[in-house]
């Protein structure tokens, strides 16, 4: 599976909330330079920062046995 296909599959899972699930907001304090860098990375893959952070956290948990 290519990297783009893998991202698309993760986005499909992220978007697949059920009727009983609601979205919540989390605030994460980061430096302005980190925010700019991470937002640019998200946009480069066609993601908004929220989707990018959720996908990154899910991938980290999966790949590091958390």
C-alpha positions in Angstrom: 0.0 0.0 0.0 1.4 3.4 -1.0 1.8 6.2 1.6 -1.1 8.1 0.0 -3.4 5.1 0.1 -2.3 4.5 3.8 -3.2 8.1 4.7 -6.5 7.8 2.8 -7.4 4.6 4.8 -6.6 6.3 8.1 -8.7 9.3 7.1 -11.6 7.0 6.3 -11.3 5.5 9.8 -11.0 8.9 11.4 -14.1 10.2 9.6 -16.2 7.1 10.4 -17.8 8.3 13.6 -21.1 6.7 14.5 -24.3 8.4 15.3 -23.7 8.0 19.1 -20.1 9.5 18.9 -19.5 13.2 19.2 -16.4 15.2 18.5 -14.5 16.8 21.4 -11.9 19.5 21.4 -8.4 19.2 22.9 -6.0 22.0 23.4 -2.3 21.2 23.1 0.1 24.0 23.9 3.0 24.0 21.3 5.5 26.7 20.2 4.5 28.9 17.3 7.3 27.4 15.2 6.1 23.9 15.9 2.6 24.8 15.0 3.7 26.3 11.7 5.9 23.3 10.9 3.2 20.7 11.7 0.4 22.7 9.9 2.6 22.8 6.8 3.1 19.1 7.0 -0.6 18.5 7.4 -1.4 20.8 4.4 1.2 19.0 2.3 -0.8 15.8 2.7 -4.2 17.5 2.2 -5.1 17.4 5.9 -6.2 19.9 8.4 -4.2 20.1 11.6 -6.8 18.2 13.6 -6.9 15.2 11.3 -3.1 15.3 11.1 -2.7 15.2 14.9 -5.2 12.4 15.3 -3.6 10.3 12.5 -0.2 10.9 13.9 -1.2 9.9 17.5 -3.1 6.8 16.3 -0.1 5.8 14.2 2.3 6.3 17.1 0.2 4.3 19.4 -0.1 1.5 16.9 3.6 1.4 16.0 4.9 1.8 19.5 2.6 -0.7 21.3 1.0 1.8 23.6 
